Amino acid sequence: MNSMNDTGGVAGPASTHRLRGLVGTGFLATLAAMVATTLAAALAQAVGVDFEVFDGGETIPLAGFAVVTGFFSAVGIVIAVALLRWSARPAERFVRTAVSLTAISLVPPLVAGANTATTTALLVLHLVPATVMIPTLARSLRARTH
């Protein structure tokens, strides 16, 4: 038998199963986001985007896109798990939180001192994993709360 905790989430044996399912879905979405972002970066590079930040500075390697996407996607999974566990409306709160964090993530490319092509590509590359992760995790959260 499950009991409701004071925040509206369900506590009990089913919770572990729901959390594992969310993490598994999140892991698969993370892999998809990493591949999609890296392929999009490779395509941008193929058409001439140099990914050089700070005039005369470092060039972002393709592997860097995969690593950063994987890391921040994992952060998104942790947020989703926390909301599933402690929020009465985890999907809605996750979407609000993730969209807000995505918007904030658009600031660094704008101030990185890169050329227009690199800045534009970086902005798009922030949106690629968001379009994979946010709907997938929100859908998974909805399925686990009904």
N, CA, C and O atoms as a MOPAC input file, in Angstrom:
PM7 MOZYME 1SCF
protein

 N      0.84100 1    -1.16900 1     0.00000 1
 C      0.00000 1     0.00000 1     0.00000 1
 C      0.89100 1     1.23900 1     0.00000 1
 O      1.87700 1     1.31500 1     0.73300 1
 N      0.53000 1     2.18400 1    -0.81900 1
 C      1.27200 1     3.43800 1    -0.88700 1
 C      0.54600 1     4.49900 1    -0.08100 1
 O     -0.67300 1     4.44000 1     0.07900 1
 N      1.28500 1     5.45500 1     0.41800 1
 C      0.66900 1     6.57000 1     1.12900 1
 C      1.14200 1     7.86600 1     0.50700 1
 O      2.23400 1     7.94700 1    -0.05500 1
 N      0.30700 1     8.86500 1     0.61700 1
 C      0.66600 1    10.17500 1     0.07200 1
 C      1.56200 1    10.88900 1     1.08200 1
 O      1.27800 1    10.90300 1     2.28000 1
 N      2.65100 1    11.48300 1     0.57800 1
 C      3.45000 1    12.28100 1     1.49500 1
 C      2.89600 1    13.69600 1     1.50600 1
 O      1.95200 1    13.98100 1     0.76900 1
 N      3.44100 1    14.58000 1     2.30500 1
 C      2.85400 1    15.90400 1     2.49300 1
 C      2.95800 1    16.81400 1     1.28200 1
 O      2.34400 1    17.88100 1     1.27900 1
 N      3.70700 1    16.43800 1     0.25300 1
 C      3.79200 1    17.27300 1    -0.94800 1
 C      2.96400 1    16.71000 1    -2.07900 1
 O      2.96300 1    17.26400 1    -3.17800 1
 N      2.25600 1    15.61600 1    -1.83400 1
 C      1.39500 1    15.05100 1    -2.85400 1
 C      2.03500 1    13.92700 1    -3.63500 1
 O      1.36200 1    13.28700 1    -4.44400 1
 N      3.31700 1    13.66300 1    -3.42200 1
 C      3.97700 1    12.57600 1    -4.11900 1
 C      3.66000 1    11.25300 1    -3.44700 1
 O      3.29400 1    11.22300 1    -2.27200 1
 N      3.79700 1    10.17400 1    -4.17600 1
 C      3.50800 1     8.86700 1    -3.62200 1
 C      4.77800 1     8.28700 1    -3.01500 1
 O      5.83300 1     8.29900 1    -3.64900 1
 N      4.68100 1     7.78400 1    -1.79400 1
 C      5.80900 1     7.14200 1    -1.14800 1
 C      5.52300 1     5.65100 1    -1.05700 1
 O      4.38100 1     5.24700 1    -0.83600 1
 N      6.53600 1     4.84900 1    -1.22300 1
 C      6.35200 1     3.41500 1    -1.09800 1
 C      7.09800 1     2.66200 1    -2.17300 1
 O      7.89400 1     3.24900 1    -2.90600 1
 N      6.84400 1     1.33300 1    -2.27900 1
 C      7.58100 1     0.49400 1    -3.21900 1
 C      7.45800 1     0.93500 1    -4.67100 1
 O      8.41100 1     0.79900 1    -5.43700 1
 N      6.31000 1     1.45700 1    -5.05800 1
 C      6.12600 1     1.87200 1    -6.45300 1
 C      7.03500 1     3.04500 1    -6.81200 1
 O      7.36800 1     3.24000 1    -7.98100 1
 N      7.43200 1     3.82100 1    -5.81600 1
 C      8.26500 1     4.98500 1    -6.08100 1
 C      9.60200 1     4.59900 1    -6.70000 1
 O     10.05400 1     5.25000 1    -7.64200 1
 N     10.23500 1     3.56000 1    -6.19100 1
 C     11.52100 1     3.12500 1    -6.72800 1
 C     11.38500 1     2.72000 1    -8.18800 1
 O     12.24000 1     3.05300 1    -9.00900 1
 N     10.32600 1     2.01000 1    -8.51100 1
 C     10.08700 1     1.59400 1    -9.89200 1
 C      9.87900 1     2.81600 1   -10.79400 1
 O     10.42000 1     2.87700 1   -11.89800 1
 N      9.09800 1     3.78100 1   -10.31900 1
 C      8.84000 1     4.99100 1   -11.10700 1
 C     10.11300 1     5.80200 1   -11.31600 1
 O     10.34900 1     6.32800 1   -12.40300 1
 N     10.92500 1     5.90100 1   -10.28200 1
 C     12.17200 1     6.65300 1   -10.39600 1
 C     13.12700 1     5.97600 1   -11.37000 1
 O     13.75600 1     6.64100 1   -12.19200 1
 N     13.23600 1     4.65400 1   -11.27800 1
 C     14.11300 1     3.92400 1   -12.20100 1
 C     13.65300 1     4.09000 1   -13.64300 1
 O     14.47100 1     4.26200 1   -14.54600 1
 N     12.34600 1     4.03700 1   -13.85400 1
 C     11.81900 1     4.22100 1   -15.20800 1
 C     12.13800 1     5.60100 1   -15.75800 1
 O     12.50200 1     5.74600 1   -16.92500 1
 N     12.00000 1     6.61000 1   -14.91300 1
 C     12.31800 1     7.97500 1   -15.32400 1
 C     13.79700 1     8.11700 1   -15.64800 1
 O     14.16100 1     8.73800 1   -16.64700 1
 N     14.64900 1     7.54300 1   -14.80500 1
 C     16.09700 1     7.61100 1   -15.04000 1
 C     16.45900 1     6.88100 1   -16.33500 1
 O     17.27300 1     7.37700 1   -17.11400 1
 N     15.86800 1     5.71800 1   -16.56900 1
 C     16.14300 1     4.98000 1   -17.80400 1
 C     15.73500 1     5.76400 1   -19.03400 1
 O     16.48400 1     5.83800 1   -20.00800 1
 N     14.55200 1     6.34500 1   -18.99100 1
 C     14.08600 1     7.18000 1   -20.09600 1
 C     15.01700 1     8.37400 1   -20.27400 1
 O     15.37000 1     8.73300 1   -21.39800 1
 N     15.41000 1     8.98400 1   -19.16500 1
 C     16.31600 1    10.12800 1   -19.21800 1
 C     17.66800 1     9.77000 1   -19.79800 1
 O     18.25200 1    10.54300 1   -20.55700 1
 N     18.16500 1     8.59500 1   -19.43800 1
 C     19.45300 1     8.14100 1   -19.97000 1
 C     19.39100 1     7.97400 1   -21.48400 1
 O     20.29300 1     8.41800 1   -22.19400 1
 N     18.33800 1     7.34200 1   -21.97800 1
 C     18.19100 1     7.17100 1   -23.43100 1
 C     18.03800 1     8.51700 1   -24.13500 1
 O     18.60300 1     8.73200 1   -25.20800 1
 N     17.27500 1     9.41600 1   -23.52900 1
 C     17.11700 1    10.75300 1   -24.10700 1
 C     18.44300 1    11.50600 1   -24.10300 1
 O     18.73500 1    12.25300 1   -25.03700 1
 N     19.24500 1    11.31400 1   -23.06000 1
 C     20.56100 1    11.95100 1   -22.98700 1
 C     21.44300 1    11.48100 1   -24.13100 1
 O     22.10300 1    12.29000 1   -24.78400 1
 N     21.45700 1    10.18300 1   -24.37400 1
 C     22.24900 1     9.66000 1   -25.49700 1
 C     21.77400 1    10.25400 1   -26.81700 1
 O     22.59000 1    10.64300 1   -27.65400 1
 N     20.46100 1    10.32600 1   -27.00700 1
 C     19.91200 1    10.91000 1   -28.23500 1
 C     20.28300 1    12.38700 1   -28.34700 1
 O     20.63800 1    12.85500 1   -29.42900 1
 N     20.20500 1    13.11900 1   -27.24600 1
 C     20.55700 1    14.54800 1   -27.25100 1
 C     22.03100 1    14.74700 1   -27.55900 1
 O     22.39900 1    15.66100 1   -28.29800 1
 N     22.88100 1    13.88700 1   -26.99200 1
 C     24.32300 1    13.99200 1   -27.25200 1
 C     24.63100 1    13.75600 1   -28.72800 1
 O     25.41100 1    14.49200 1   -29.33300 1
 N     24.01700 1    12.73500 1   -29.29800 1
 C     24.23500 1    12.43000 1   -30.71600 1
 C     23.70200 1    13.55900 1   -31.58900 1
 O     24.38900 1    14.01400 1   -32.50300 1
 N     22.48200 1    14.01400 1   -31.31200 1
 C     21.87200 1    15.06800 1   -32.13000 1
 C     22.68600 1    16.35900 1   -32.07200 1
 O     22.90100 1    17.00800 1   -33.09600 1
 N     23.13000 1    16.72500 1   -30.89100 1
 C     23.89600 1    17.96200 1   -30.72900 1
 C     25.25100 1    17.86300 1   -31.41500 1
 O     25.68400 1    18.80100 1   -32.08500 1
 N     25.91300 1    16.73600 1   -31.25100 1
 C     27.22200 1    16.55500 1   -31.88100 1
 C     27.09900 1    16.52700 1   -33.40200 1
 O     27.93200 1    17.10300 1   -34.10100 1
 N     26.07400 1    15.86600 1   -33.91400 1
 C     25.85900 1    15.85600 1   -35.37500 1
 C     25.53400 1    17.26200 1   -35.89200 1
 O     26.01700 1    17.66100 1   -36.95100 1
 N     24.72700 1    18.00100 1   -35.15300 1
 C     24.40600 1    19.37300 1   -35.56300 1
 C     25.66000 1    20.24700 1   -35.53600 1
 O     25.84900 1    21.08700 1   -36.41500 1
 N     26.50700 1    20.05600 1   -34.54200 1
 C     27.76000 1    20.81400 1   -34.47500 1
 C     28.67900 1    20.43400 1   -35.62800 1
 O     29.32700 1    21.30100 1   -36.21400 1
 N     28.74200 1    19.15300 1   -35.95700 1
 C     29.56400 1    18.70600 1   -37.09000 1
 C     29.04600 1    19.29200 1   -38.39900 1
 O     29.83100 1    19.69200 1   -39.25900 1
 N     27.73900 1    19.34300 1   -38.54600 1
 C     27.15100 1    19.94500 1   -39.74700 1
 C     27.49100 1    21.43400 1   -39.81700 1
 O     27.86100 1    21.94000 1   -40.87700 1
 N     27.36600 1    22.12900 1   -38.69600 1
 C     27.71500 1    23.55600 1   -38.66000 1
 C     29.18800 1    23.75000 1   -39.01000 1
 O     29.54200 1    24.66300 1   -39.75600 1
 N     30.03000 1    22.89500 1   -38.47100 1
 C     31.45900 1    22.96900 1   -38.76500 1
 C     31.71400 1    22.71300 1   -40.25500 1
 O     32.56300 1    23.36100 1   -40.86700 1
 N     30.98200 1    21.77600 1   -40.82300 1
 C     31.14600 1    21.44300 1   -42.24300 1
 C     30.77300 1    22.59600 1   -43.17000 1
 O     31.29700 1    22.70400 1   -44.27800 1
 N     29.86600 1    23.45500 1   -42.70900 1
 C     29.48700 1    24.60800 1   -43.54000 1
 C     30.26600 1    25.86200 1   -43.17900 1
 O     29.94900 1    26.95400 1   -43.65000 1
 N     31.29700 1    25.70200 1   -42.33100 1
 C     32.21300 1    26.81700 1   -42.10300 1
 C     32.19200 1    27.47900 1   -40.74100 1
 O     32.92800 1    28.44400 1   -40.53300 1
 N     31.39100 1    27.01200 1   -39.81100 1
 C     31.39500 1    27.59400 1   -38.46800 1
 C     32.66200 1    27.11900 1   -37.75900 1
 O     32.94300 1    25.92100 1   -37.70500 1
 N     33.42100 1    28.07200 1   -37.21800 1
 C     34.72100 1    27.70000 1   -36.62900 1
 C     34.66300 1    27.39000 1   -35.13400 1
 O     35.61300 1    26.81800 1   -34.59800 1
 N     33.59300 1    27.74500 1   -34.45500 1
 C     33.42600 1    27.51800 1   -33.02100 1
 C     34.57600 1    28.06900 1   -32.19500 1
 O     34.93400 1    27.51300 1   -31.15700 1
 N     35.14600 1    29.16500 1   -32.66800 1
 C     36.18900 1    29.85500 1   -31.91400 1
 C     35.52000 1    30.88800 1   -31.02300 1
 O     34.79800 1    31.76700 1   -31.49500 1
 N     35.77300 1    30.76600 1   -29.72700 1
 C     35.20700 1    31.72400 1   -28.77800 1
 C     36.31800 1    32.63700 1   -28.28000 1
 O     37.48100 1    32.23800 1   -28.21900 1
 N     35.96300 1    33.82400 1   -27.93700 1
 C     36.90500 1    34.87500 1   -27.55300 1
 C     37.91000 1    35.06400 1   -28.68400 1
 O     38.75000 1    34.20100 1   -28.93500 1
 N     37.81400 1    36.15800 1   -29.33300 1
 C     38.63100 1    36.47300 1   -30.51300 1
 C     40.04800 1    35.92600 1   -30.37600 1
 O     40.80000 1    36.33300 1   -29.49000 1
 N     40.40000 1    35.00400 1   -31.26100 1
 C     41.71800 1    34.39400 1   -31.24000 1
 C     41.88600 1    33.35200 1   -30.14500 1
 O     42.99900 1    32.90400 1   -29.86700 1
 N     40.78600 1    32.97200 1   -29.53300 1
 C     40.84800 1    32.03500 1   -28.41300 1
 C     40.69100 1    30.58500 1   -28.82500 1
 O     41.01100 1    30.20000 1   -29.95000 1
 N     40.20500 1    29.81000 1   -27.91300 1
 C     40.06100 1    28.37300 1   -28.09400 1
 C     38.92400 1    28.03700 1   -29.05700 1
 O     37.94400 1    28.77300 1   -29.17200 1
 N     39.08100 1    26.91300 1   -29.73900 1
 C     38.02900 1    26.37600 1   -30.59000 1
 C     37.37400 1    25.22900 1   -29.83100 1
 O     38.05900 1    24.36700 1   -29.28000 1
 N     36.04600 1    25.22400 1   -29.80700 1
 C     35.32200 1    24.16500 1   -29.10900 1
 C     35.40500 1    22.89300 1   -29.94700 1
 O     34.98000 1    22.89900 1   -31.10200 1
 N     35.94000 1    21.80100 1   -29.39900 1
 C     36.01500 1    20.54800 1   -30.15700 1
 C     34.64300 1    19.86600 1   -30.20600 1
 O     33.80200 1    20.09600 1   -29.33600 1
 N     34.42200 1    19.03800 1   -31.21100 1
 C     33.14900 1    18.33000 1   -31.33900 1
 C     32.84300 1    17.49000 1   -30.09700 1
 O     31.70000 1    17.44600 1   -29.64300 1
 N     33.85100 1    16.83400 1   -29.55600 1
 C     33.62300 1    16.01900 1   -28.36000 1
 C     33.13000 1    16.87800 1   -27.19100 1
 O     32.40300 1    16.39300 1   -26.32400 1
 N     33.51800 1    18.12600 1   -27.17100 1
 C     33.07000 1    19.03100 1   -26.11900 1
 C     31.56400 1    19.21400 1   -26.11800 1
 O     30.95200 1    19.35800 1   -25.05900 1
 N     30.96700 1    19.20900 1   -27.29500 1
 C     29.51400 1    19.34400 1   -27.37500 1
 C     28.82800 1    18.13000 1   -26.75600 1
 O     27.82500 1    18.26800 1   -26.05600 1
 N     29.36500 1    16.95300 1   -27.01300 1
 C     28.78700 1    15.73100 1   -26.45100 1
 C     28.92000 1    15.71900 1   -24.93200 1
 O     27.97000 1    15.37900 1   -24.22600 1
 N     30.08800 1    16.08600 1   -24.43300 1
 C     30.33800 1    16.06000 1   -22.98900 1
 C     29.43200 1    17.05600 1   -22.25900 1
 O     28.79800 1    16.70400 1   -21.26500 1
 N     29.37100 1    18.27100 1   -22.73900 1
 C     28.55400 1    19.29600 1   -22.08400 1
 C     27.07200 1    18.92800 1   -22.16900 1
 O     26.33100 1    19.10100 1   -21.20200 1
 N     26.64600 1    18.42500 1   -23.31900 1
 C     25.24900 1    18.00100 1   -23.46700 1
 C     24.93300 1    16.87600 1   -22.48400 1
 O     23.89100 1    16.89600 1   -21.82900 1
 N     25.82200 1    15.90500 1   -22.38300 1
 C     25.61100 1    14.79900 1   -21.45400 1
 C     25.52600 1    15.27000 1   -20.01200 1
 O     24.66500 1    14.82600 1   -19.25300 1
 N     26.42600 1    16.17300 1   -19.64200 1
 C     26.44500 1    16.66600 1   -18.26100 1
 C     25.15000 1    17.39600 1   -17.92000 1
 O     24.51200 1    17.09000 1   -16.91200 1
 N     24.75800 1    18.35500 1   -18.75100 1
 C     23.57200 1    19.14300 1   -18.42500 1
 C     22.28300 1    18.35400 1   -18.60800 1
 O     21.27900 1    18.66100 1   -17.96500 1
 N     22.29300 1    17.35200 1   -19.46600 1
 C     21.13500 1    16.46300 1   -19.55800 1
 C     20.99700 1    15.64700 1   -18.27600 1
 O     19.88700 1    15.41200 1   -17.79800 1
 N     22.13200 1    15.21800 1   -17.72200 1
 C     22.10500 1    14.49200 1   -16.44700 1
 C     21.57500 1    15.39200 1   -15.33300 1
 O     20.84000 1    14.93100 1   -14.46000 1
 N     21.94100 1    16.66100 1   -15.36000 1
 C     21.39800 1    17.61400 1   -14.38700 1
 C     19.87600 1    17.67600 1   -14.54900 1
 O     19.14800 1    17.70800 1   -13.55700 1
 N     19.40500 1    17.69300 1   -15.77600 1
 C     17.96200 1    17.70200 1   -16.02900 1
 C     17.27600 1    16.47000 1   -15.47400 1
 O     16.17000 1    16.56000 1   -14.94000 1
 N     17.92300 1    15.31500 1   -15.59700 1
 C     17.35700 1    14.07700 1   -15.04800 1
 C     17.26100 1    14.17600 1   -13.52500 1
 O     16.25600 1    13.78200 1   -12.93400 1
 N     18.29800 1    14.69600 1   -12.90500 1
 C     18.28900 1    14.85300 1   -11.43700 1
 C     17.14000 1    15.77700 1   -11.01800 1
 O     16.44500 1    15.49700 1   -10.04100 1
 N     16.94400 1    16.85300 1   -11.73700 1
 C     15.84000 1    17.77400 1   -11.43100 1
 C     14.50200 1    17.04900 1   -11.59600 1
 O     13.62000 1    17.17600 1   -10.74700 1
 N     14.34900 1    16.29300 1   -12.68300 1
 C     13.10500 1    15.55100 1   -12.91800 1
 C     12.84300 1    14.53500 1   -11.81500 1
 O     11.71300 1    14.40300 1   -11.34400 1
 N     13.88400 1    13.81600 1   -11.40100 1
 C     13.74300 1    12.82600 1   -10.32300 1
 C     13.32100 1    13.51900 1    -9.02800 1
 O     12.42600 1    13.04200 1    -8.33000 1
 N     13.95400 1    14.62800 1    -8.71000 1
 C     13.60500 1    15.35800 1    -7.48700 1
 C     12.15100 1    15.83000 1    -7.53800 1
 O     11.42900 1    15.74300 1    -6.54500 1
 N     11.73700 1    16.32000 1    -8.68000 1
 C     10.35700 1    16.79200 1    -8.79800 1
 C      9.36500 1    15.63800 1    -8.74100 1
 O      8.29100 1    15.77300 1    -8.15600 1
 N      9.71300 1    14.50800 1    -9.34200 1
 C      8.82600 1    13.33600 1    -9.25500 1
 C      8.66300 1    12.90700 1    -7.80100 1
 O      7.57600 1    12.52300 1    -7.37100 1
 N      9.73400 1    12.97800 1    -7.07100 1
 C      9.72200 1    12.53600 1    -5.68000 1
 C      9.02000 1    13.52400 1    -4.76000 1
 O      8.29900 1    13.10900 1    -3.85200 1
 N      9.21700 1    14.82800 1    -4.97400 1
 C      8.76000 1    15.79700 1    -3.98700 1
 C      7.74500 1    16.83000 1    -4.47200 1
 O      7.39400 1    17.73600 1    -3.71600 1
 N      7.26800 1    16.72000 1    -5.70000 1
 C      6.31200 1    17.70800 1    -6.19000 1
 C      4.96700 1    17.05700 1    -6.50700 1
 O      4.91200 1    15.92300 1    -6.98200 1
 N      3.90500 1    17.77400 1    -6.24400 1
 C      2.56700 1    17.28800 1    -6.58600 1
 C      2.31500 1    17.38900 1    -8.09000 1
 O      1.49100 1    16.64900 1    -8.62600 1
 N      3.00800 1    18.28800 1    -8.77000 1
 C      2.85200 1    18.47300 1   -10.22900 1
 C      4.22500 1    18.49200 1   -10.88400 1
 O      4.66900 1    19.54000 1   -11.35300 1
 N      4.90300 1    17.35300 1   -10.92500 1
 C      6.29200 1    17.33000 1   -11.38800 1
 C      6.47300 1    17.70100 1   -12.85700 1
 O      7.43900 1    18.38700 1   -13.19100 1
 N      5.59900 1    17.28100 1   -13.72400 1
 C      5.78200 1    17.56500 1   -15.15500 1
 C      5.71100 1    19.06200 1   -15.43000 1
 O      6.55500 1    19.61400 1   -16.13600 1
 N      4.70200 1    19.70900 1   -14.86900 1
 C      4.53700 1    21.14900 1   -15.09900 1
 C      5.70500 1    21.92900 1   -14.51500 1
 O      6.21200 1    22.85800 1   -15.14400 1
 N      6.12700 1    21.56100 1   -13.33200 1
 C      7.25800 1    22.26100 1   -12.70800 1
 C      8.56200 1    21.98600 1   -13.43800 1
 O      9.42000 1    22.86300 1   -13.54800 1
 N      8.70800 1    20.75400 1   -13.94100 1
 C      9.91200 1    20.43500 1   -14.70500 1
 C      9.98400 1    21.28600 1   -15.97000 1
 O     11.03300 1    21.85000 1   -16.28100 1
 N      8.88000 1    21.37800 1   -16.69600 1
 C      8.88900 1    22.15800 1   -17.94000 1
 C      9.24200 1    23.61200 1   -17.64600 1
 O     10.07100 1    24.20300 1   -18.33800 1
 N      8.62100 1    24.18600 1   -16.62900 1
 C      8.93300 1    25.58200 1   -16.27700 1
 C     10.41000 1    25.75500 1   -15.92000 1
 O     11.06700 1    26.69200 1   -16.37500 1
 N     10.90900 1    24.85100 1   -15.11200 1
 C     12.30800 1    24.92700 1   -14.67800 1
 C     13.25500 1    24.74100 1   -15.85700 1
 O     14.20000 1    25.51200 1   -16.02400 1
 N     13.00400 1    23.72200 1   -16.67300 1
 C     13.89000 1    23.41800 1   -17.79500 1
 C     13.87900 1    24.52000 1   -18.84900 1
 O     14.92600 1    24.86300 1   -19.39800 1
 N     12.71100 1    25.07100 1   -19.13200 1
 C     12.64500 1    26.16600 1   -20.11200 1
 C     13.37200 1    27.39600 1   -19.57100 1
 O     14.07600 1    28.07800 1   -20.31600 1
 N     13.20500 1    27.68000 1   -18.28600 1
 C     13.91800 1    28.81500 1   -17.67800 1
 C     15.42600 1    28.62100 1   -17.73400 1
 O     16.16300 1    29.54500 1   -18.07800 1
 N     15.88700 1    27.41900 1   -17.39800 1
 C     17.32500 1    27.14800 1   -17.44500 1
 C     17.86100 1    27.17600 1   -18.87200 1
 O     18.99100 1    27.60600 1   -19.10500 1
 N     17.05600 1    26.71900 1   -19.82600 1
 C     17.46300 1    26.79100 1   -21.23200 1
 C     17.61200 1    28.24900 1   -21.66000 1
 O     18.57400 1    28.60300 1   -22.34200 1
 N     16.67300 1    29.08300 1   -21.26700 1
 C     16.75700 1    30.51200 1   -21.60100 1
 C     18.01700 1    31.13400 1   -21.00900 1
 O     18.70000 1    31.91600 1   -21.67000 1
 N     18.32000 1    30.78400 1   -19.76200 1
 C     19.53700 1    31.30000 1   -19.12600 1
 C     20.77800 1    30.80000 1   -19.86200 1
 O     21.76800 1    31.52500 1   -19.97100 1
 N     20.73200 1    29.57300 1   -20.36400 1
 C     21.89200 1    29.00200 1   -21.05600 1
 C     22.19500 1    29.70300 1   -22.37800 1
 O     23.27300 1    29.52400 1   -22.94500 1
 N     21.25800 1    30.49200 1   -22.86300 1
 C     21.48700 1    31.21900 1   -24.11400 1
 C     22.34800 1    32.46600 1   -23.91300 1
 O     22.83100 1    33.04400 1   -24.88700 1
 N     22.54300 1    32.87900 1   -22.68100 1
 C     23.33600 1    34.08200 1   -22.40900 1
 C     24.82400 1    33.88900 1   -22.73300 1
 O     25.38400 1    34.73400 1   -23.43100 1
 N     25.49200 1    32.83100 1   -22.27000 1
 C     26.92800 1    32.70800 1   -22.54100 1
 C     27.32000 1    32.79700 1   -24.02100 1
 O     28.30500 1    33.46600 1   -24.33500 1
 N     26.59300 1    32.15300 1   -24.94500 1
 C     26.98900 1    32.32400 1   -26.35100 1
 C     26.92500 1    33.77900 1   -26.82400 1
 O     27.67300 1    34.18800 1   -27.71200 1
 N     26.02900 1    34.54300 1   -26.22200 1
 C     25.88300 1    35.94500 1   -26.62400 1
 C     27.02800 1    36.81200 1   -26.11800 1
 O     27.29600 1    37.86900 1   -26.68900 1
 N     27.70300 1    36.38700 1   -25.06500 1
 C     28.78300 1    37.19400 1   -24.49100 1
 C     30.16000 1    36.55800 1   -24.67400 1
 O     31.14200 1    37.03700 1   -24.10800 1
 N     30.23800 1    35.48700 1   -25.45700 1
 C     31.49300 1    34.74300 1   -25.60500 1
 C     32.49200 1    35.41300 1   -26.54200 1
 O     33.63300 1    34.96300 1   -26.64700 1
 N     32.09200 1    36.45900 1   -27.21000 1
 C     33.02100 1    37.15000 1   -28.09300 1
 C     33.29000 1    36.41200 1   -29.39100 1
 O     34.31700 1    36.63700 1   -30.03200 1
 N     32.37900 1    35.53500 1   -29.78400 1
 C     32.55100 1    34.78000 1   -31.02900 1
 C     31.94600 1    35.55500 1   -32.19300 1
 O     31.19600 1    36.51300 1   -32.00200 1
 N     32.29000 1    35.11800 1   -33.40500 1
 C     31.70200 1    35.76300 1   -34.58200 1
 C     30.21900 1    35.38500 1   -34.69200 1
 O     29.73300 1    34.52100 1   -33.96200 1
 N     29.52500 1    36.03300 1   -35.59800 1
 C     28.08300 1    35.84800 1   -35.73200 1
 C     27.70800 1    34.40100 1   -36.04600 1
 O     26.75000 1    33.87200 1   -35.48400 1
 N     28.45500 1    33.76600 1   -36.93500 1
 C     28.13900 1    32.37100 1   -37.30500 1
 C     28.28100 1    31.44300 1   -36.10300 1
 O     27.42400 1    30.58800 1   -35.87500 1
 N     29.34300 1    31.60200 1   -35.34200 1
 C     29.56200 1    30.76200 1   -34.16700 1
 C     28.50200 1    31.04200 1   -33.10600 1
 O     27.95700 1    30.11100 1   -32.51300 1
 N     28.20800 1    32.31100 1   -32.86600 1
 C     27.19300 1    32.66600 1   -31.87100 1
 C     25.84300 1    32.06500 1   -32.24500 1
 O     25.16200 1    31.48500 1   -31.39900 1
 N     25.46100 1    32.20200 1   -33.50100 1
 C     24.18400 1    31.65500 1   -33.96000 1
 C     24.15900 1    30.13800 1   -33.81900 1
 O     23.17400 1    29.56900 1   -33.35000 1
 N     25.23800 1    29.49100 1   -34.22600 1
 C     25.31000 1    28.02400 1   -34.11400 1
 C     25.23300 1    27.59300 1   -32.65800 1
 O     24.54100 1    26.62700 1   -32.33600 1
 N     25.93200 1    28.29200 1   -31.77900 1
 C     25.89800 1    27.93600 1   -30.35900 1
 C     24.50000 1    28.10500 1   -29.77400 1
 O     24.06100 1    27.28700 1   -28.96500 1
 N     23.80600 1    29.15400 1   -30.17800 1
 C     22.42900 1    29.34100 1   -29.70700 1
 C     21.54700 1    28.17400 1   -30.14500 1
 O     20.78200 1    27.63000 1   -29.34900 1
 N     21.66100 1    27.79900 1   -31.40600 1
 C     20.88100 1    26.66900 1   -31.92500 1
 C     21.27300 1    25.38400 1   -31.20500 1
 O     20.41600 1    24.56700 1   -30.86700 1
 N     22.57300 1    25.21100 1   -30.97300 1
 C     23.04700 1    23.99200 1   -30.31600 1
 C     22.62400 1    23.90500 1   -28.84700 1
 O     22.66000 1    22.82100 1   -28.26500 1
 N     22.23100 1    25.00700 1   -28.24700 1
 C     21.64400 1    24.94700 1   -26.90600 1
 C     20.19400 1    24.47200 1   -26.97800 1
 O     19.68300 1    23.85400 1   -26.04400 1
 N     19.55200 1    24.76500 1   -28.08600 1
 C     18.14200 1    24.39300 1   -28.22900 1
 C     17.95600 1    22.94100 1   -28.66100 1
 O     16.92000 1    22.34100 1   -28.37400 1
 N     18.94500 1    22.37000 1   -29.34800 1
 C     18.83200 1    20.98300 1   -29.82400 1
 C     18.60600 1    20.00900 1   -28.66900 1
 O     17.61800 1    19.27600 1   -28.69200 1
 N     19.47300 1    19.97200 1   -27.67000 1
 C     19.21300 1    19.01200 1   -26.58600 1
 C     17.95300 1    19.35500 1   -25.78900 1
 O     17.28600 1    18.46200 1   -25.26700 1
 N     17.63300 1    20.63300 1   -25.69700 1
 C     16.41100 1    21.01900 1   -24.98200 1
 C     15.17900 1    20.44300 1   -25.67500 1
 O     14.23200 1    20.02100 1   -25.01200 1
 N     15.19100 1    20.42700 1   -27.00600 1
 C     14.03700 1    19.88300 1   -27.73400 1
 C     13.95200 1    18.36900 1   -27.62400 1
 O     12.89800 1    17.78600 1   -27.87900 1
 N     15.04000 1    17.73500 1   -27.25100 1
 C     15.01700 1    16.28400 1   -27.01100 1
 C     14.64700 1    16.00700 1   -25.55000 1
 O     13.74700 1    15.21500 1   -25.27300 1
 N     15.33600 1    16.65400 1   -24.63300 1
 C     15.21200 1    16.32200 1   -23.21400 1
 C     13.90600 1    16.80600 1   -22.58100 1
 O     13.25100 1    16.04100 1   -21.87300 1
 N     13.52500 1    18.03200 1   -22.81700 1
 C     12.37100 1    18.58900 1   -22.10700 1
 C     11.08600 1    17.81700 1   -22.41500 1
 O     10.41200 1    17.37900 1   -21.48200 1
 N     10.72300 1    17.63400 1   -23.68500 1
 C      9.47700 1    16.89100 1   -23.93600 1
 C      9.54600 1    15.43500 1   -23.46500 1
 O      8.56000 1    14.89600 1   -22.96300 1
 N     10.70300 1    14.80600 1   -23.62700 1
 C     10.83100 1    13.40400 1   -23.22800 1
 C     10.66000 1    13.23900 1   -21.72500 1
 O      9.90100 1    12.38100 1   -21.27500 1
 N     11.35600 1    14.05100 1   -20.95300 1
 C     11.24900 1    13.93600 1   -19.49700 1
 C      9.87400 1    14.38500 1   -19.00000 1
 O      9.33600 1    13.79500 1   -18.06400 1
 N      9.30600 1    15.41300 1   -19.61100 1
 C      7.96400 1    15.86300 1   -19.20500 1
 C      6.93600 1    14.76400 1   -19.47100 1
 O      6.08100 1    14.49700 1   -18.62800 1
 N      7.01800 1    14.13300 1   -20.62900 1
 C      6.10100 1    13.03500 1   -20.96100 1
 C      6.28600 1    11.87600 1   -19.98000 1
 O      5.30800 1    11.28100 1   -19.52700 1
 N      7.51900 1    11.56200 1   -19.65800 1
 C      7.80600 1    10.48600 1   -18.72100 1
 C      7.27500 1    10.82300 1   -17.32100 1
 O      6.74400 1     9.95400 1   -16.63000 1
 N      7.41900 1    12.06300 1   -16.91600 1
 C      6.88500 1    12.48400 1   -15.62000 1
 C      5.36300 1    12.37800 1   -15.59600 1
 O      4.78900 1    11.92400 1   -14.60600 1
 N      4.71300 1    12.79000 1   -16.67000 1
 C      3.24400 1    12.69600 1   -16.72800 1
 C      2.78800 1    11.24700 1   -16.64000 1
 O      1.82000 1    10.93300 1   -15.94800 1
 N      3.49700 1    10.35800 1   -17.35200 1
 C      3.12400 1     8.95100 1   -17.35000 1
 C      3.29900 1     8.32500 1   -15.96800 1
 O      2.58000 1     7.38900 1   -15.61700 1
 N      4.23000 1     8.82600 1   -15.19800 1
 C      4.50800 1     8.24300 1   -13.89400 1
 C      3.69200 1     8.85400 1   -12.76000 1
 O      3.77100 1     8.39400 1   -11.62100 1
 N      2.91000 1     9.88500 1   -13.06400 1
 C      2.10000 1    10.50300 1   -12.02600 1
 C      0.61600 1    10.23800 1   -12.23400 1
 O     -0.20500 1    10.68700 1   -11.43400 1
 N      0.26300 1     9.53400 1   -13.27000 1
 C     -1.16100 1     9.22900 1   -13.52000 1
 C     -1.45600 1     7.77800 1   -13.38600 1
 O     -2.60100 1     7.36200 1   -13.56500 1

